[in-house]
Amino acid sequence: MGIIKAAFTVGAFILLSRIVGFLRECVMVFTLEVGMYTDALLVALRLSNTFRRIFAEGAFNASFLPRFSKILHVDGEKKSLGNGLHNRSGATAEAMDNSSESGSLLSPHKVLVDVFSALVWTTTIFCLGVLIFFPAVVRIFVSGFDVLGEKFRLTVLLGRISFPYLIFISLASLFGGVLNCLNKFALPSATQSIMSLCTMAALLVGYFYELPSLVTVKLVTVFVLLSGILQSYILYISLRKYGFRVSLKLRCWSEPVRDIMKNMIPGIIAVGVWQLNVLVDTTVASFLPTGTITYISLADRLNQFPLGTLGVALSTALLPTLSQYIGKKDYDHANKELERGIFFALFLTFLATVILVALDKSTVAVAFQRGLFQQEQVKITADALVGFAVGLPAFVLTKIFSSLYFATGNTKTPVIFGTCSVAVNIISLIILVPFKKHFGLALCTSISAFVNATLLMGFVPKNIHLKLSKAFWAKISSQLCAAAVAYGGAVYLANTFWSGELGNKSLKWLIYSGFICAVSIIFFTTTVVCLKLFGQSEWKLWKKHAW
């Protein structure tokens, strides 16, 4: 499966996940008033999600997937040479095990069983340790909460209920990663909607049965835990179809596991350093007025639509593919796929950035303005949205180039760059937040993302043989010109046809849809014209070969 096709598959389901997540936020602000309960709930969920990104989606995948892909594809081809066992979808586990009996190469099935057992023991012990000292963890995470106050106690309670979700979502990430190595991207991406669906169901149950807000948020955290169990179970059942089985072993520290865990250490530091930005931002937000954490979360939810659909989709599709090409030392194909991925990602990212920055208030109003969420809340959330959105290109490039490093097994370099970005974020927070409040808080995250992306792109290891063509730079220049023209058009439309009063009227949907269509047409048309002026042969973007 090609990079673009795989990215479309992953992106479509991640977009669905983001839509469901957005609906969850809408239900939350509709059923629960923005304040103590929403802040406590979001902090509790953010704690488990922060460690999930470290153990499940970040360091673990960065260390596990390149090695498992090599065992499955590169070593698998050596095993099956001449007997037709291996195909581009990946051989079955039984076939790989049988072929390994006569050779010394690793069996993917045995590696999976060992890694599964190690992951279960590691995450379980870690969760138990965190739960014991959970009040201290929360105090570090949200220093602005009064430790003797009701909001702090509620956050600790909700966090303790939901935190074991980390164990099951880590296993889901393991199973999904193996499916990705088999070029099966749809189901792992589709199951990401499960948590949002479960939490939305809990909120609706609380609303229709008129449960107290305290009971409702407790119910939400229970459903979060159940969603992790369900997601890991669905992915495991799918993995069984390819002949893989897992069992829990005490003696699981085999050589592949030790290698993966050893390489996870710098990866954990790298992802942990980046998640430190989230910790710092949340800590600063906890000192701002009640509701700030919720406003920041809502703005980030809108920002996650393009970031998740493009950045996460491309990095998910790129990692196993680049690992496969680089493992074979086929650098020409690796460069080609990387160029296509970046061009495709930035084309949509620039458009999304223009829409979110130029149409910030109308975007937030269409998304959330109803009930108790009115113009004042729209303005605060819109300010934060602009701060996040200006960094979208940097966020996406960071995801893509991190995949390039991880594909070579280099998890150490991103640690250094991530540390630099955190330092920049902290310095920026000290300078901007006292004056710019919500906007400054979000903007600091974007500034640190630009620093991280610049370092990752500027210091790509020479052994990767990265060579971006002149045609590639001409395409990116065309997109930048188109973004500037589209931004001017979007600002004109917003100033001419939008007002705060429209946020409470159903007409807002029609007007906003018109904005999106007009800006998209301007951006697409200008890009095509610029490509033609720059002498690019593949300027007809409506044709498949142009991508």
C-alpha positions in Angstrom: 0.0 0.0 0.0 1.4 3.4 -1.0 2.0 6.2 1.5 -0.8 8.4 0.2 -3.3 5.6 0.0 -2.3 4.4 3.5 -2.5 8.0 4.8 -5.9 8.4 3.3 -7.1 5.2 5.0 -5.6 6.2 8.4 -6.6 9.8 8.0 -10.2 9.0 7.1 -10.7 7.0 10.3 -8.7 9.4 12.4 -10.9 12.2 11.1 -13.9 10.1 12.1 -12.3 9.8 15.6 -11.8 13.5 15.8 -15.4 14.2 14.8 -16.6 11.8 17.5 -14.2 13.5 19.9 -15.6 16.9 18.9 -19.1 15.6 19.4 -18.0 14.4 22.9 -16.8 17.9 23.7 -20.1 19.4 22.5 -22.1 17.0 24.6 -19.8 17.8 27.6 -20.3 21.5 27.4 -24.0 21.0 26.8 -24.6 18.6 29.8 -22.0 20.0 32.2 -21.4 23.7 32.8 -17.9 24.8 32.1 -16.2 24.9 35.5 -14.9 22.6 38.3 -16.4 19.4 37.0 -15.2 19.8 33.4 -11.7 21.0 34.6 -11.3 18.0 37.0 -12.6 15.5 34.4 -10.3 16.8 31.6 -7.2 16.9 33.9 -7.9 13.3 35.0 -8.2 12.1 31.4 -5.2 14.1 30.3 -3.1 12.3 32.9 -3.8 8.9 31.4 -3.5 10.3 27.8 -0.2 11.8 28.5 1.3 8.6 29.7 -0.5 6.8 26.9 1.4 8.9 24.3 4.6 8.0 26.0 4.1 4.2 26.5 1.6 3.4 23.7 1.8 5.8 20.8 5.3 7.4 21.3 8.4 5.6 22.6 7.0 2.1 22.3 5.9 2.3 18.7 9.1 4.2 17.8 11.2 1.4 19.2 9.0 -1.6 18.4 7.7 -1.0 14.9 10.9 -0.6 13.0 12.4 -3.8 14.6 9.2 -5.8 14.2 8.8 -4.6 10.6 12.4 -5.7 9.9 11.7 -9.2 11.4 8.5 -9.5 9.5 9.6 -8.1 6.1 13.3 -8.2 5.7 14.1 -11.3 7.7 10.9 -12.8 6.5 12.0 -12.5 2.9 15.2 -14.2 3.7 13.4 -17.1 5.4 10.8 -17.5 2.6 13.2 -17.0 -0.4 12.2 -19.6 -2.9 9.2 -21.1 -1.1 6.7 -18.3 -1.6 5.7 -18.0 2.1 6.1 -14.2 2.3 4.0 -11.7 0.4 3.6 -7.9 0.7 0.7 -8.3 3.2 3.0 -10.2 5.5 3.2 -14.0 6.1 1.1 -15.7 8.7 2.7 -16.3 12.0 2.5 -20.1 11.6 4.4 -19.9 8.3 7.0 -17.6 9.8 7.4 -19.9 12.8 7.8 -23.0 10.6 10.3 -21.3 8.4 12.4 -20.3 11.4 12.8 -23.8 12.7 15.6 -24.5 10.2 17.3 -21.1 10.6 18.5 -18.7 13.3 16.3 -15.7 12.2 13.7 -14.5 14.7 10.1 -15.5 14.7 7.7 -12.6 14.7 5.1 -14.6 16.7 7.6 -15.4 19.5 8.8 -11.8 19.5 5.2 -10.6 19.8 4.5 -12.9 22.8 7.6 -11.8 24.6 6.9 -8.1 24.0 3.2 -8.5 25.0 4.2 -10.1 28.3 6.8 -7.5 29.0 4.4 -4.7 28.2 1.7 -6.1 30.5 4.1 -6.4 33.4 5.7 -3.1 32.9 2.5 -1.0 32.5 0.8 -2.8 35.4 3.7 -2.2 37.8 3.9 1.4 36.6 0.1 2.0 37.1 0.2 0.6 40.6 3.1 2.9 41.5 1.3 5.9 40.1 -2.0 5.1 41.8 -0.3 4.8 45.2 1.2 8.3 44.8 -1.6 9.8 42.7 -2.3 12.9 44.9 1.4 13.9 44.5 1.2 13.3 40.7 -1.9 15.5 40.5 -0.3 18.2 42.6 2.7 18.3 40.2 0.4 18.3 37.2 -1.9 21.1 38.3 -0.1 23.1 40.9 -2.7 25.8 40.7 -5.4 23.6 42.3 -5.9 24.0 46.0 -4.8 20.7 47.6 -7.5 21.1 50.2 -10.1 22.1 47.7 -12.9 20.0 46.3 -11.6 20.3 42.7 -8.3 18.7 43.7 -10.0 15.8 45.5 -12.3 15.2 42.6 -9.4 15.2 40.1 -7.6 12.6 42.2 -10.7 10.4 42.5 -11.5 10.6 38.7 -7.8 10.0 37.8 -7.6 6.9 40.0 -10.6 5.4 38.3 -9.5 6.0 34.7 -5.7 5.6 35.0 -5.6 1.8 34.5 -6.9 2.6 31.0 -3.2 3.0 30.2 -2.6 -0.8 30.5 -5.2 -1.7 27.9 -4.6 1.1 25.5 -0.9 0.2 25.5 -1.9 -3.4 24.4 -4.2 -1.9 21.8 -1.3 0.1 20.5 0.9 -3.1 20.3 -1.8 -5.0 18.4 -2.5 -2.1 16.1 1.2 -1.6 15.4 1.5 -5.3 14.3 -1.5 -4.8 12.0 0.2 -1.7 10.5 3.3 -3.8 9.8 1.0 -6.1 7.9 -0.2 -3.1 5.9 -3.6 -3.2 7.7 -4.3 0.4 8.7 -8.1 0.7 8.7 -9.1 -1.1 11.9 -6.4 0.3 14.2 -7.4 3.8 13.1 -11.2 3.1 13.3 -11.0 1.8 16.9 -9.6 5.1 18.1 -13.2 6.4 18.2 -14.2 3.9 20.9 -13.1 6.0 23.9 -15.0 9.1 22.7 -18.1 7.1 22.0 -18.0 5.5 25.4 -17.5 8.8 27.2 -20.2 10.5 25.1 -22.6 7.6 26.0 -21.8 8.2 29.8 -22.5 11.9 29.5 -25.8 11.3 27.7 -26.8 8.7 30.4 -26.1 11.2 33.1 -28.1 13.9 31.2 -31.2 11.8 30.4 -31.4 10.2 33.8 -30.7 13.6 35.5 -27.8 12.3 37.5 -25.8 14.8 39.6 -22.7 16.2 37.9 -20.5 14.4 40.4 -22.0 11.0 39.5 -21.9 11.8 35.8 -18.1 12.5 35.7 -17.5 9.3 37.8 -19.5 7.4 35.2 -17.4 8.9 32.4 -14.1 7.7 33.9 -15.5 4.2 34.4 -16.6 4.1 30.7 -13.1 5.3 29.7 -11.6 2.3 31.4 -14.1 0.0 29.7 -13.3 1.6 26.3 -9.6 0.6 26.7 -10.6 -3.0 27.3 -12.9 -3.1 24.4 -10.4 -1.5 22.0 -7.6 -3.9 22.8 -10.0 -6.9 22.5 -11.2 -5.9 19.1 -7.7 -5.5 17.7 -6.5 -8.8 19.2 -9.4 -10.6 17.6 -8.4 -9.1 14.3 -4.7 -10.1 14.8 -5.7 -13.7 15.4 -6.9 -13.9 11.8 -3.2 -13.6 10.7 -2.1 -16.5 12.9 -0.8 -14.5 15.9 -1.6 -15.6 19.4 -0.5 -14.0 22.7 0.0 -15.5 26.2 1.3 -14.1 29.4 4.8 -15.3 30.3 7.0 -14.7 33.3 10.2 -15.3 31.4 9.7 -12.7 28.7 13.0 -10.7 28.7 14.4 -12.3 25.5 17.0 -10.6 23.4 14.5 -8.8 21.1 12.6 -7.5 24.2 15.8 -6.2 25.8 16.7 -4.5 22.6 13.3 -2.9 22.3 13.2 -1.8 25.9 16.8 -0.5 25.7 15.9 1.7 22.7 12.7 2.7 24.4 14.6 4.6 27.1 15.7 7.5 24.9 12.3 7.3 23.2 10.5 7.7 26.5 12.7 10.6 27.3 12.0 12.1 23.9 8.3 11.7 24.0 8.3 12.5 27.7 10.1 15.7 27.1 7.5 16.7 24.5 4.7 15.7 26.9 6.4 17.9 29.5 5.1 20.8 27.3 1.6 19.5 28.0 2.4 19.3 31.7 3.8 22.8 31.8 0.9 24.2 29.9 -1.7 22.5 32.1 0.2 23.7 35.3 0.2 27.3 34.0 -3.5 27.0 33.0 -4.4 25.8 36.5 -3.3 29.2 37.9 -5.6 31.0 35.5 -9.4 31.5 36.2 -11.6 28.4 36.6 -12.6 27.1 33.1 -9.3 27.9 31.4 -8.3 24.3 31.2 -11.6 23.6 29.5 -11.3 26.5 27.0 -7.7 25.3 26.1 -9.0 21.8 25.7 -11.8 22.9 23.4 -9.4 24.9 21.2 -7.0 22.0 21.1 -9.8 19.7 20.1 -10.5 21.8 17.0 -6.7 22.0 16.3 -6.6 18.2 16.5 -8.8 17.8 13.5 -6.1 18.6 10.9 -3.2 17.6 13.2 -4.6 14.1 13.9 -5.9 13.6 10.4 -2.7 14.7 8.6 0.2 14.5 11.1 -0.7 11.3 12.9 -2.0 9.7 9.7 1.2 10.4 7.7 3.5 9.4 10.6 1.5 6.2 11.1 1.7 5.3 7.4 5.3 6.4 7.0 6.9 4.6 9.9 6.5 1.0 8.8 7.0 1.9 5.1 10.2 3.9 5.7 11.4 1.2 8.1 11.0 -1.3 5.3 12.8 0.7 2.7 15.6 1.9 4.9 16.1 -1.7 6.3 16.7 -2.7 2.6 18.9 0.4 2.1 16.5 1.4 -0.7 17.0 5.2 -0.1 15.6 6.3 -3.5 12.2 4.9 -2.7 12.4 6.2 0.9 13.0 9.7 -0.4 10.3 9.5 -2.9 7.7 8.4 -0.4 8.8 11.0 2.1 8.5 13.8 -0.5 5.0 12.7 -1.5 4.0 12.5 2.1 5.2 16.0 3.0 3.7 17.5 -0.1 0.3 15.9 0.6 0.4 16.8 4.3 1.4 20.4 3.9 -1.1 21.0 1.1 -4.0 20.2 3.5 -2.2 21.7 6.6 -1.7 25.1 5.1 -5.4 25.2 4.1 -6.4 24.1 7.6 -4.2 26.7 9.2 -5.7 29.5 7.0 -9.2 28.4 8.0 -8.6 28.1 11.7 -6.6 31.4 12.0 -8.7 33.6 9.7 -12.1 32.2 10.7 -11.3 31.6 14.3 -14.4 33.1 15.9 -16.8 31.6 13.4 -15.2 28.2 13.7 -15.6 28.2 17.5 -19.1 29.6 17.4 -20.3 26.9 14.9 -18.6 24.2 17.0 -19.6 25.2 20.5 -21.8 28.3 20.8 -25.1 27.1 22.3 -26.6 26.8 25.8 -24.3 28.3 28.4 -21.5 28.7 25.9 -21.9 32.2 24.5 -19.9 35.0 22.9 -17.5 35.6 25.8 -16.5 31.9 25.9 -16.2 31.9 22.1 -13.7 34.8 22.2 -11.5 33.1 24.8 -11.5 29.8 23.0 -10.9 31.5 19.6 -7.8 33.2 21.0 -6.4 29.9 22.1 -7.3 28.3 18.8 -5.3 30.9 16.8 -2.3 30.3 19.1 -2.5 26.5 18.4 -3.3 26.8 14.7 -0.3 28.9 13.7 1.9 26.0 14.7 0.0 23.4 12.7 2.6 23.1 9.9 5.3 22.6 12.5 3.3 20.0 14.4 2.8 18.0 11.2 6.4 18.3 10.1 7.6 17.2 13.6 5.4 14.0 13.3 6.7 13.2 9.8 10.4 13.8 10.4 10.2 12.0 13.8 9.1 8.9 11.8 12.2 9.3 9.6 14.4 9.2 12.7 12.5 6.3 14.3 12.6 4.3 11.0 16.4 4.2 11.4 16.2 3.3 15.1 17.5 6.7 16.1 15.5 7.7 19.1 18.3 9.6 20.9 18.5 12.7 18.6 14.8 13.7 19.2 15.5 13.7 22.9 18.0 16.5 22.5 15.7 18.5 20.2 12.7 17.9 22.4 14.6 19.2 25.4 15.4 22.3 23.4 11.8 22.8 22.5 10.6 22.4 26.1 13.1 25.0 27.2 11.8 27.4 24.5 8.2 26.7 25.7 9.0 27.5 29.3 10.8 30.7 28.4 8.0 31.7 26.1 5.4 31.0 28.8 7.2 33.3 31.2 7.3 36.1 28.7 3.9 35.8 27.0 1.3 34.4 29.4 1.2 37.3 31.8 0.3 39.6 28.9 -1.6 37.3 26.5 -3.3 34.8 28.8 -5.0 32.1 26.8 -3.6 33.1 23.4 -0.1 33.3 24.9 -0.4 29.8 26.5 -1.3 28.2 23.1 1.1 30.3 21.1 4.0 29.1 23.3 3.2 25.5 22.3 3.4 26.5 18.6 6.7 28.3 19.0 8.3 25.3 20.7 6.9 23.1 17.8 8.6 25.3 15.2 11.9 25.0 17.1 11.5 21.2 17.3 10.6 20.8 13.6 13.4 23.1 12.4 16.0 21.0 14.4 14.6 17.7 13.1 14.7 18.9 9.5 18.1 20.6 9.8 20.0 17.7 11.3 18.8 14.6 9.5 21.5 12.0 9.8 23.7 11.6 6.7 23.2 7.8 6.6 19.6 8.4 5.6 20.7 10.0 2.4 17.8 12.5 2.4 17.6 14.5 -0.9 14.6 16.7 -1.5 14.3 17.6 -5.2 14.0 21.1 -6.7 10.5 20.2 -7.8 9.5 19.5 -4.2 10.6 23.0 -3.1 8.7 24.5 -6.0 5.6 22.7 -4.9 6.0 23.9 -1.3 6.5 27.5 -2.5 3.3 27.3 -4.5 1.4 26.2 -1.4 2.8 29.1 0.6 1.8 31.6 -2.0 -1.7 30.0 -2.1 -2.0 30.1 1.7 -1.2 33.9 1.7 -3.9 34.6 -1.0 -6.4 32.3 0.7 -5.8 34.0 4.1 -6.6 37.4 2.6 -9.8 36.1 1.1 -10.8 34.4 4.4 -10.3 37.6 6.4 -12.4 39.6 4.0 -15.2 37.1 4.1 -15.1 37.0 7.9 -15.2 40.8 8.3 -17.9 41.2 5.7 -20.4 38.4 6.5 -19.9 37.3 10.1 -21.0 38.8 13.4 -21.2 37.5 17.0 -25.0 37.4 16.9 -24.9 34.7 14.2 -23.4 32.2 16.7 -26.9 31.5 18.1 -28.6 31.2 14.8 -29.0 28.1 12.6 -27.9 30.3 9.6 -24.3 30.1 10.9 -23.9 26.6 9.5 -24.7 27.8 6.0 -22.5 30.9 6.2 -19.6 28.9 7.6 -19.9 26.2 4.9 -19.8 28.9 2.3 -16.6 30.3 3.9 -15.0 26.9 3.8 -15.9 26.3 0.2 -14.7 29.7 -1.0 -11.4 29.5 0.9 -10.8 26.0 -0.4 -11.4 27.0 -4.0 -9.1 30.1 -3.7 -6.4 28.0 -2.1 -6.6 25.1 -4.7 -6.8 27.4 -7.7 -3.9 29.6 -6.6 -1.8 26.5 -5.9 -2.5 25.2 -9.4 -1.7 28.6 -11.0 1.6 28.9 -9.0 2.7 25.4 -10.0 2.0 26.2 -13.6 4.0 29.5 -13.3 6.9 27.7 -11.6 7.1 25.3 -14.6 6.0 22.2 -12.8 4.8 19.4 -15.2 2.5 17.9 -12.5 0.4 21.0 -11.9 -3.0 19.3 -12.6 -3.7 18.5 -9.0 -7.1 17.0 -9.8 -5.3 14.1 -11.5 -4.0 11.2 -9.5 -0.5 11.2 -10.9 0.1 14.7 -9.6 0.3 13.3 -6.0 
